[in-house]
């Protein structure tokens, strides 16, 4: 059985959990500790990842590199990888638009082979099973399927065209993330007029509505620093398809008001709404 060495860039909450799943079928999973935060170190240790001191060593030792980083830096990171001369399989699993995924594939080729990826769902911990959608050369997507076989990360191949997985990820994210921004705005407006509890009572009669789960507003605020750039990517994809991008750009602008709440764990709904009301 092929047991590749895998490198993860970089172990955030999703990246570390996905890397831990890759370890099921990998010889080892590496991560570069240079310049990373204590939180990243803790996540990597908890996931059982092997630290290496430099990006160069990670690339030299890895057969497969998985990029799971904030979408705003995905292309710059890929450029660094391209300049290194990496020759393995590069899984571009960030929330970026299809055109950027294709640019990254061109940037890394012909030395490396790029597989387009998109993770839909929560990090694979506590019984959660996200799906990693893949598109790209058949032989390489099969390798990634084998890498996650038997783990909490499900895989689904969408075809050989780089960009399909990114398109699916952004299509889903554009709904999921924007709808939660709308919840924050609706609850904030109702609170201003003293009818927030009545609004929640109305929403509770419709259990399929995010509005009936306002606790997610605080979680949205803590993730806004990541979600805003993702929605900008989705807006670019809409514009490229000839569709109006303004709503997603407005949602991204709204999320930017929460950028200073990055990864805040003790944020309450009231805290989040107060921050949202301060330009």
Secondary structure by P-SEA (a helix, b strand, c coil): ccbbbbbbccccaaaaaaaaaacccccbbbbbcccccaaaaaaaaaabbbbbccaaaaaaaccbbbbbccccaaaaaaaaaaaaccccbbbccccccaaaaaaaaaaacccbbbbbbbbccccccccbbbbbcccccaaaaaaaaaaaccccbbbbbcccccaaaaaaaaaaaaaaaaaaaaaaaaaaaaaaacaaaaaaaaaaaccccccccccaaaaaaaaaaaaaaaaaaaaaaaaaacccaaaaaaaaaaaaaaccccccccccaaaaaaaaacc
